[in-house]
Structures are given as C-alpha cells and as structure tokens.
C-alpha cells in the first residue's frame, strides 16, 4: 500500500536529537531560539515564535492580537476543526463562510458579505498548500479596518503575488505535525510583524512570564522543546528541495490523471501541495477511495464533515460550495519520497477507477 502521507525523517534528524539529549538542555533553549531565527527567513524576516503545536500557535496569537468575547472572526468551515476551535477558545464567535471550489479557500465575496459591526478579523486557511486569495482578502480587511490573520498550518513556502504566506497579516500560524510539509515531530510557529504581538506570544507560552516568577498575565505552558526544535532546524535545510519535488509530483499528476478534477493553481499563487486534492465528481467519493485502496493506493478525505456541522459547533449555516467540497475532495499521495514507479501506480489506479467506476 502506498500511504496517503509519510513523514520524512532520516539520520540527520536522529543525529540532531542525539546532540540535544547529550547536551542536557532539553526544554526550550538555544535550539528553539535558532529555529525561530532560521524560520523567519521564510516569512520575509517577520518575528517567529515557536510553540508546541499549530493549534497552540492559533490560540496564542488570538489572545495576543486582542480577539475575545463579543468579537466575530470570519473563517472557512472547510478546514480542520482547530481553525475554529482557536476562535472559540478565546470566547469569540467563528463566522463560517463559503469557499471557492477550485482552490478550497475562502471566497472573498462571501467574506465581505458576512462582515458585521462585531467582526474583528478575517482568518483564511491556506488549505492543502494553496494560498488563499490574499490580494482580495487583504484589500477587504483594510477597507473595513479588520485584522487579517492566517492559518498557514499546511502551507510552508507557499506564496501569493510574491509574498510568502505568514507574511501578510497581523499574525499567522504554522504547524509542524509529522505529516506536514516539514515537521519538528510536533510543534507550531507564530509569525508576526508586530513587536507587541511577538512579546505577548512569548509571555503566554511561558506561563505568562518573561522573567522567572514574575508572571504578568495568566498564561500557558505551550513551549517547544529543544529536541523538537533540533528536528525542525534540520528539516528547514531540506524543505525547499522537498517542495520542488512535491511540485514536480503534482505536475506529473496534472499531465496524466484523467476522469477527475485535478487542482488548478490560481494566478499569482505558488502551491506547495501539502495535499494533491482531486474532486471526484461523477462517482461516489468514498467508494472511489476504497477502490483505490484495493489497488494499493492510499488516499485521505480532508475533511468529511464541515466544521459548522461538527457536534462541537452544530450551526445552521447555508454553505453549498463547502458541502460540495466535503463530498467530492480526495487527497492523493504527493510527498517527496514517492518513487517514479509509485507515481505511475497512483496515476494508473486513479485512471482505472475513474474509467471503470467505483
């Protein structure tokens, strides 16, 4: 079976972990500081603050930018639940709006239509590694004096109009979960142009204190360990080559896969293919996935239930494009370690199932 996703971990990462263990400095320390500095180079030099997960990154920056009870944050429902959970965790209200079906990202027209006097921020998700339409969303945010926040958990090195994701708004969150385009084992990163947001996230992640036992605010323990940071530092040296390979794999799929809707790339966008997500339009998607598995090809359904319909939210919202995407989207393996033979196997399996019917 070709798995749907596969962490890229090798001897370099193991050696980095051993180095940290032998140093005796295991908690947040010099490796974290170095990781933050090195990551900043990929987000136009913005402040970067490492935390223990992508969800923590979202949560910490929500507090740091001042989102709280009574505020509304416009988000997509077609995403992982953490996107909306972070809004709810600070007592604010996630306002779910529809997406553009081609790219699975927020529809700017739907965003503008959802703005109310309580709207405080817009938070697009750069889903599957394709950047949201930041040109239009940034203009909408400026027009209405709203914060622009980014959920960039799946989009390391993606860009729009030459500006990297994570460098558009007041704050952004990246994830280093094992199956992301790069990993630290587990972890996340907040990026921001704001010195005050930078400081507040650093205080919040460390029990609300900058200096030991001088707690300024009620905080958390969301620090990243030096072990995780050491892995992340190694992965940063490889992510550009890995991204190029993902893009090459996607180009091979674009040229050879038939019978399903392959993912287009928007003008001005650089897609980094965290997932290569097709749409199964003429057949049952779940049956299609099972038929692929029978041919030895794994796939993933991200996400079968829109957030607004999860038990944790259960909102009556009309999002027809989101519902279509949830019924049709199927992600194929696209990770950089796929061999040419595996790529050909994936193409042959998809084409065979599309032609024969699941």
C-alpha positions as CSV (number, residue, x, y, z in Angstrom):
1,X,0.0,0.0,0.0
2,X,1.3,3.5,-0.9
3,X,0.3,5.5,2.2
4,X,-1.6,8.8,1.8
5,X,1.1,10.6,3.8
6,X,4.6,9.8,5.0
7,X,6.9,11.8,7.4
8,X,10.3,12.5,6.0
9,X,12.6,11.7,8.9
10,X,16.2,10.5,8.4
11,X,19.6,10.1,10.0
12,X,20.2,13.9,10.1
13,X,17.2,14.4,12.3
14,X,18.2,11.5,14.6
15,X,21.7,13.0,15.0
16,X,20.2,16.3,15.9
17,X,18.1,14.7,18.6
18,X,21.1,12.9,20.0
19,X,23.1,16.1,20.1
20,X,20.4,17.8,22.2
21,X,20.0,14.8,24.5
22,X,23.7,14.7,25.1
23,X,23.8,18.5,25.8
24,X,21.4,18.1,28.7
25,X,19.4,21.1,27.6
26,X,16.0,19.5,26.7
27,X,13.4,22.2,27.3
28,X,13.1,25.5,25.5
29,X,16.6,26.8,24.9
30,X,19.2,27.6,22.3
31,X,17.8,25.2,19.7
32,X,14.4,26.9,19.9
33,X,15.9,30.4,19.5
34,X,17.9,29.2,16.5
35,X,14.9,27.6,14.9
36,X,12.9,30.8,15.3
37,X,15.6,32.9,13.7
38,X,16.1,30.5,10.8
39,X,12.3,30.2,10.2
40,X,12.0,34.0,10.0
41,X,13.9,33.9,6.7
42,X,11.0,32.1,5.1
43,X,8.4,34.7,6.2
44,X,10.1,37.9,4.9
45,X,12.0,38.4,8.2
46,X,9.0,38.5,10.5
47,X,9.2,37.7,14.2
48,X,8.8,33.9,14.7
49,X,7.8,32.3,18.0
50,X,7.9,28.5,18.4
51,X,5.2,26.7,20.4
52,X,4.2,23.1,21.0
53,X,1.6,22.8,18.2
54,X,-0.1,24.5,15.3
55,X,-3.3,24.7,17.4
56,X,-1.3,26.5,20.2
57,X,0.0,28.9,17.6
58,X,-3.5,29.8,16.6
59,X,-4.7,30.1,20.2
60,X,-1.7,32.2,21.4
61,X,-2.0,34.7,18.5
62,X,-5.7,35.1,19.0
63,X,-5.1,36.3,22.6
64,X,-2.0,38.4,21.6
65,X,-3.9,40.4,18.9
66,X,-6.8,41.0,21.2
67,X,-9.6,38.7,20.0
68,X,-12.1,38.0,22.7
69,X,-15.7,37.7,23.8
70,X,-18.1,39.7,21.6
71,X,-15.8,39.5,18.6
72,X,-16.5,37.7,15.4
73,X,-13.8,36.1,13.2
74,X,-14.6,35.1,9.7
75,X,-13.3,31.6,8.9
76,X,-13.9,28.8,6.4
77,X,-15.9,25.8,7.5
78,X,-13.9,23.6,5.1
79,X,-10.8,23.1,7.3
80,X,-9.6,21.2,10.3
81,X,-11.5,22.0,13.5
82,X,-8.5,23.8,15.1
83,X,-9.2,26.8,12.9
84,X,-12.5,27.5,14.6
85,X,-11.5,26.0,17.9
86,X,-8.9,28.7,18.4
87,X,-11.6,31.4,17.9
88,X,-13.9,29.7,20.4
89,X,-11.2,29.2,23.0
90,X,-10.8,32.9,23.4
91,X,-14.6,33.4,23.7
92,X,-15.1,34.9,20.3
93,X,-17.5,33.6,17.6
94,X,-16.3,31.9,14.4
95,X,-18.4,33.1,11.5
96,X,-18.3,30.4,8.8
97,X,-18.4,31.5,5.2
98,X,-18.2,29.6,1.9
99,X,-15.1,28.8,-0.2
100,X,-14.1,28.9,-3.8
101,X,-14.4,25.4,-5.1
102,X,-11.3,25.5,-7.4
103,X,-8.9,26.2,-4.6
104,X,-10.8,25.2,-1.5
105,X,-10.0,28.6,0.1
106,X,-12.2,31.5,1.4
107,X,-14.4,33.2,-1.2
108,X,-13.6,36.9,-0.8
109,X,-17.2,37.9,-1.9
110,X,-18.6,35.6,0.8
111,X,-16.3,37.2,3.3
112,X,-17.3,40.7,2.6
113,X,-21.0,39.8,2.7
114,X,-20.5,38.3,6.2
115,X,-18.9,41.4,7.8
116,X,-20.9,42.9,10.7
117,X,-20.2,45.6,13.3
118,X,-18.8,42.8,15.6
119,X,-16.3,41.5,13.0
120,X,-12.8,41.8,14.3
121,X,-10.8,39.7,12.0
122,X,-10.7,37.6,8.8
123,X,-8.7,34.3,9.0
124,X,-8.2,32.5,5.7
125,X,-6.8,28.9,5.7
126,X,-4.2,28.2,3.0
127,X,-5.7,24.8,2.5
128,X,-3.7,21.8,1.1
129,X,-0.8,24.2,0.5
130,X,-2.7,26.5,-1.9
131,X,-2.7,30.1,-0.7
132,X,-6.0,31.9,-0.2
133,X,-6.6,35.0,-2.4
134,X,-4.7,37.3,-0.1
135,X,-4.8,40.1,-2.6
136,X,-8.5,40.5,-2.3
137,X,-8.8,39.4,1.3
138,X,-6.1,42.0,2.3
139,X,-8.0,44.7,0.5
140,X,-11.2,43.7,2.2
141,X,-9.5,43.8,5.6
142,X,-8.1,47.2,5.0
143,X,-11.4,48.6,3.7
144,X,-13.2,47.5,6.8
145,X,-10.4,48.1,9.3
146,X,-10.2,44.4,10.2
147,X,-7.3,42.2,11.4
148,X,-6.0,39.8,8.8
149,X,-4.9,36.6,10.4
150,X,-3.5,33.5,8.6
151,X,-3.9,29.8,9.2
152,X,-0.8,28.6,7.3
153,X,-0.6,25.2,9.0
154,X,-0.4,23.4,5.7
155,X,1.4,25.9,3.5
156,X,5.1,26.3,4.4
157,X,6.8,28.2,1.5
158,X,3.5,28.9,-0.4
159,X,3.1,32.5,-1.6
160,X,0.7,34.8,-3.3
161,X,1.8,37.7,-5.5
162,X,5.4,37.0,-4.5
163,X,4.6,37.4,-0.8
164,X,5.0,34.3,1.4
165,X,2.1,33.1,3.4
166,X,2.8,34.0,7.0
167,X,3.9,37.5,5.9
168,X,0.5,39.1,5.0
169,X,-1.4,39.8,8.1
170,X,-1.1,40.7,11.8
171,X,-0.2,37.1,12.7
172,X,0.0,33.7,11.2
173,X,0.2,30.1,12.5
174,X,2.2,27.2,11.0
175,X,2.1,23.5,12.1
176,X,4.9,21.0,12.3
177,X,2.8,17.9,12.7
178,X,4.5,14.8,11.4
179,X,2.6,14.7,8.1
180,X,3.1,18.4,7.2
181,X,5.5,19.6,4.5
182,X,8.1,19.8,7.3
183,X,8.0,18.6,10.8
184,X,9.6,19.0,14.2
185,X,7.9,15.8,15.5
186,X,5.2,18.1,16.9
187,X,5.1,21.9,17.1
188,X,3.9,25.2,15.7
189,X,5.2,28.7,14.9
190,X,3.6,32.1,15.2
191,X,4.8,34.8,12.8
192,X,4.0,38.4,13.1
193,X,5.4,41.9,12.1
194,X,4.4,43.3,15.5
195,X,6.8,43.6,18.3
196,X,4.0,43.7,20.8
197,X,2.3,40.5,19.5
198,X,5.7,38.8,19.4
199,X,6.3,39.6,23.1
200,X,2.9,38.6,24.2
201,X,3.0,35.2,22.5
202,X,6.4,34.6,24.2
203,X,4.9,35.6,27.5
204,X,1.8,33.5,27.0
205,X,3.7,30.3,26.0
206,X,5.8,30.6,29.2
207,X,3.1,30.6,32.0
208,X,2.5,34.4,31.4
209,X,6.0,35.5,32.3
210,X,9.1,36.9,30.6
211,X,11.2,36.8,33.8
212,X,11.0,33.8,36.0
213,X,8.4,34.0,38.8
214,X,7.3,37.5,37.5
215,X,4.0,36.4,36.0
216,X,2.4,39.3,34.1
217,X,-0.7,37.6,32.7
218,X,-2.5,34.2,33.1
219,X,-0.5,32.1,30.6
220,X,0.1,28.6,29.4
221,X,2.8,26.0,29.0
222,X,2.9,25.8,25.2
223,X,6.7,25.9,24.8
224,X,8.6,23.9,22.2
225,X,11.4,21.7,23.4
226,X,14.9,21.9,22.1
227,X,14.5,18.3,20.9
228,X,11.7,19.3,18.6
229,X,13.4,22.4,17.5
230,X,16.5,20.5,16.6
231,X,14.4,18.3,14.3
232,X,12.8,21.4,12.8
233,X,16.1,23.0,12.1
234,X,17.3,20.0,10.1
235,X,14.0,20.0,8.2
236,X,14.3,23.7,7.3
237,X,17.5,22.8,5.4
238,X,15.5,20.4,3.2
239,X,12.1,22.0,2.7
240,X,13.0,23.9,-0.4
241,X,14.1,20.7,-2.2
242,X,11.1,18.8,-0.8
243,X,8.7,21.5,-2.0
244,X,10.2,21.4,-5.5
245,X,9.7,17.6,-5.5
246,X,6.1,17.9,-4.4
247,X,5.5,20.4,-7.2
248,X,7.2,18.0,-9.7
249,X,5.0,15.2,-8.5
250,X,1.9,17.4,-8.8
251,X,2.9,18.4,-12.3
252,X,3.1,14.7,-13.3
253,X,-0.4,14.1,-11.9
254,X,-1.7,17.2,-13.7
255,X,-0.4,15.8,-17.0
256,X,-1.5,12.3,-16.6
257,X,-4.5,11.9,-14.3
258,X,-7.9,11.7,-16.2
259,X,-11.5,11.4,-15.2
260,X,-11.5,13.5,-12.1
261,X,-11.0,17.3,-11.4
262,X,-7.3,18.0,-10.7
263,X,-6.4,21.0,-8.6
264,X,-5.8,24.2,-10.5
265,X,-3.4,26.9,-9.3
266,X,-4.7,30.5,-9.1
267,X,-2.9,33.3,-10.9
268,X,-0.2,34.7,-8.6
269,X,-0.2,31.7,-6.4
270,X,2.6,29.3,-5.6
271,X,1.1,26.0,-4.5
272,X,3.2,23.7,-2.2
273,X,1.0,20.7,-2.3
274,X,0.6,19.6,1.3
275,X,-2.1,17.5,-0.4
276,X,-2.8,16.8,-4.0
277,X,-6.6,17.1,-3.8
278,X,-8.8,15.9,-6.6
279,X,-12.5,16.2,-6.9
280,X,-14.5,13.1,-7.6
281,X,-17.5,14.5,-9.4
282,X,-19.2,11.7,-11.3
283,X,-18.9,8.9,-8.7
284,X,-19.2,8.3,-5.0
285,X,-16.0,9.7,-3.5
286,X,-15.8,7.2,-0.6
287,X,-16.3,4.2,-3.0
288,X,-13.7,5.7,-5.2
289,X,-11.2,5.9,-2.3
290,X,-12.0,2.2,-1.4
291,X,-11.4,1.2,-5.0
292,X,-8.0,2.9,-4.9
293,X,-7.1,1.2,-1.7
294,X,-8.0,-2.2,-3.4
295,X,-5.3,-1.2,-6.0
296,X,-2.7,-0.4,-3.3
297,X,-3.1,3.3,-3.3
298,X,-3.9,5.2,-0.1
299,X,-5.8,8.4,0.0
300,X,-7.3,10.8,2.5
301,X,-10.6,12.6,3.0
302,X,-9.8,16.1,4.4
303,X,-12.5,16.9,5.6
304,X,-15.6,14.8,5.5
305,X,-17.6,17.0,7.9
306,X,-17.5,20.8,7.6
307,X,-16.7,22.4,10.9
308,X,-20.1,24.1,11.3
309,X,-21.8,20.6,11.3
310,X,-19.5,19.1,13.9
311,X,-21.1,18.3,17.3
312,X,-18.8,21.0,18.8
313,X,-20.5,23.7,16.8
314,X,-23.7,22.5,15.2
315,X,-24.7,25.7,13.4
316,X,-27.4,26.0,10.8
317,X,-25.4,27.8,8.0
318,X,-26.0,27.5,4.3
319,X,-22.6,26.8,2.7
320,X,-23.3,24.9,-0.5
321,X,-19.8,25.1,-2.0
322,X,-18.4,23.8,1.3
323,X,-20.8,20.9,1.2
324,X,-19.8,20.1,-2.3
325,X,-16.2,20.1,-1.5
326,X,-16.7,17.9,1.6
327,X,-18.5,15.3,-0.6
328,X,-16.0,15.4,-3.5
329,X,-12.5,16.1,-2.2
330,X,-10.0,13.3,-2.1
331,X,-6.3,13.7,-1.4
332,X,-3.7,11.6,-3.2
333,X,-0.1,10.8,-2.0
334,X,2.2,13.6,-3.2
335,X,5.1,13.5,-0.7
336,X,8.6,13.9,-1.9
337,X,9.9,10.4,-1.3
338,X,7.5,8.8,-3.8
339,X,9.4,7.0,-6.5
340,X,8.6,7.3,-10.2
341,X,7.1,3.8,-10.1
342,X,4.8,4.8,-7.2
343,X,3.7,8.0,-9.1
344,X,2.9,5.8,-12.1
345,X,1.0,3.4,-9.9
346,X,-1.1,6.2,-8.5
347,X,-1.9,7.6,-11.9
348,X,-2.8,4.1,-13.3
349,X,-5.1,3.4,-10.3
350,X,-6.9,6.7,-10.4
351,X,-7.5,6.5,-14.2
352,X,-8.6,2.9,-14.0
353,X,-11.1,3.6,-11.2
354,X,-12.3,6.8,-12.9
355,X,-12.9,4.9,-16.1
356,X,-14.4,1.8,-14.7
357,X,-16.5,3.4,-12.0
358,X,-16.1,2.8,-8.3
